[in-house]
Amino acid sequence: MGVDTQQAVAVQDRWDERAVASLSPIETLVYRSNLLGADRSVANYGGGNTSSKLRIHDHTGREIDTLWVKGSGSDLATITARGFTGLRLEEMLLLQDRMEMSDEEMVAYLSRCQLEPAMPRSSIETLLHAFVPHPHVDHTHPDATNMICCSANGEELARECYGDTAVWIPYIRPGFTLSRQVGEAARKPGVQLVLLAKHGLVTWGETQEECYSNTLKAINRAIEFVASRTEGVETFGGQRSAPISPGEREGILATILPALRGAVSADTPKILRVDTGDIVTQFVCGADTEGLSQVGSACPDHLVHTKMRPLWVPFDPARETGDDLRPRLLACVERYREEYRTYFEAHNEAEEGMADPNPRVVLVAGVGMISVGKDAKAATLSGDLYHRTIQVIRGAHALGGYVSLTEAESYAIEYWPLELYKLSLAPSPKELAGRIALVTGGAGGIGSAIVRELAAAGACVLVADLNEEGAGEVAGALPDGQGHPVRMDVTDEQTVVDAYRNATLAYGGIDIVVSNAGLASSAPVEETTVDMWDLNHSVLTKGYFLVAREAFRVLKKQGIGGSLVFIASKNALVGGKNASAYSTAKAAELHLARCLAEEGGAVGIRVNTVNPDAVLQGSKIWGSSWREERARSYGIAPDELEEFYRNRTTLKVNILPEDIARGVLFFASPIRAAKSTGNILNVDGGVPAAFPR
């Protein structure tokens, strides 16, 4: 089931009675949850919760009433039965007469109500679901209802929209008190839903389908109401500036993104994602947007991913250029960090450690939105959640005024231990998380192995190759948006420049460049043609120079160092019989790496070389005439080459593409090889003649 991130005219009812006919009650709860989560205008990533009250047999065989509620850290779009927590309902209902309860007491109490200790910790809003006197409950954060909940006159609008069927609850942080208030509201005769100011929607039903249907009815009623009340009202106060052309916009972004990435990656590397879609473009070109963007988030659940406010960067595309924007952008980032520190210090009473002070969302006036994250998934999530805020602002502003959490309320959510607990459930960052790699020849055997190795370590990888289809297949096999194909002919200066521009627009810049594109030819010197000589040196010398030169340009704009890894050859160190064109080109390539290591050291750019030898498996080079030519040089049959190469190594092994990839990871890693530059790593099984020293 795909996930829709856009706001529809109406939310479509996707319930399929045939799909649930054979499902258990828990499986039907999963089905209902997945339907809600599939539309991000209904349920944010990780946000909201669903529940069902079910009568089951416990471990003693007794029949008891239970509540099954979404566990902390799950997402409705992808949750499975294991993501729900089962609790003894009777024990929770004993709390209805209490007037107050701290978060710590509540969490401890609920943990004792769980049917099994191994189940995920229940949501902070578990008691809300328990206290609502209906079998099935949905709590979501729909854009349409939040347009009302985040309006300055929201309570009045809610009454106009829903009449006496809705109860309005002023903002209070989720927890015991809010749960009691919602439970009391849901017990009032004729009430069908609860609206939580600056927060979200609570609905219920006697059956799973009715609960789902009631949620959709509440949302669609809000959509109709907002549309009727805002017809003819200019979006975001009208247009401050006209949208610029895609080409001009890309040129500006290509100029500023490496500098921005460097600025927000001073402590930890970040991935940037660009969004210039229609709603974003309307927003950044809006007359009232600068002020609106600084009001705050549209939902408490957004805060840990978007922070209270985005960074707004003034810019006039009609009068200014990307070069004008770049220094202003850097100054704005620094000011944002200082303002965040001030915000933190003003509200930090528990001596909490401050989170990363850099912005998660950057809005450049007239250009677009740039989201920031520790990896591609996090950066995309920040952008997707801010899309929700833009939609809510659009409606609430047109209804008469957009409001959000105060700074104190925002801090209480952003640094709330129960919210931070969700983040603690995420796995530890991988070795190359937040880093961006470009691999030339990425569609080939060695290249694709390198791509997979770097991606497995957490990097986003640009798969660069002349073979666009092959690059697309390799990139498409990587998870979580970590792969992006680019066309590159390393001998063509413009395609090299374009590939780096593509990389910058895709992820914000570059950290790791693996020059792997290659070819090979074999012939006695008297049979070596000028064309053969020129081709080898064009790809292996000129090509590596062009790729490295552009890498240096981008890396220096970022200002956070980087790593270049050249894939050379044993032949760079040892004379290759009947391979003078190839061997001399590889030797030049190796010496280029040494020169660049000296040149890049002062700015933290490391340059190292991996020397493979005889990688037959998976290599396209060995599928060409090179196999026959090398076999002829050694006086053996082509099918004897693998054994010949294995026997000539000290370790008596064959070399695989994955072996080369592991060598590349060593040099690419800022942990393993932080103090290594100008070095050579032979991955050849041990060829004594090629020992560097």
Secondary structure, DSSP 8 states (H G I E B T S, - for coil): ---B-S--SS------HHHHTT--HHHHHHHHHHHHHTBTTTS-TT--EEEEEEEEE-TTS-EEEEEEEEBTT--TTT--GGGEEEEEHHHHHGGGG-S---HHHHHHHHHHHBS-TTS--B-TTHHHHHHSSSSEEEEE--HHHHHHHTBTTHHHHHHHHHGGGEEEE----SSHHHHHHHHHHHTSTT--EEEETTTEEEEEESSHHHHHHHHHHHHHHHHHHHHHHHTT--GGGSBSS----HHHHHHHHHHHHHHHHHHHTSSS--EEEEE--HHHHHHHTBSSHHHHHTT--SSGGGHHHH-SS-EEE---TTT--HHHHHHHHHHHHHHHHHHHHHHHHHH--S-------S-SEEEETTTEEEEEESSHHHHHHHHHHHHHHHHHHHHHHHHT-B----HHHHHHHHT-HHHHHHHHTS----TTTT-EEEEETTTSHHHHHHHHHHHHTT-EEEEEES-HHHHHHHHHTSSTT-EEEEE--TT-HHHHHHHHHHHHHHHSS-SEEEE-------B-GGG--HHHHHHHHIIIIIHHHHHHHHHHHHHHHHTS-EEEEEE--GGGTS--TTBHHHHHHHHHHHHHHHHHHHHHGGGTEEEEEEEE----TT-SGGGTTHHHHHHHHHTS-GGGHHHHHHHHSSS-----HHHHHHHHHHHH-TTTSTT--S-EEEESS--GGG---
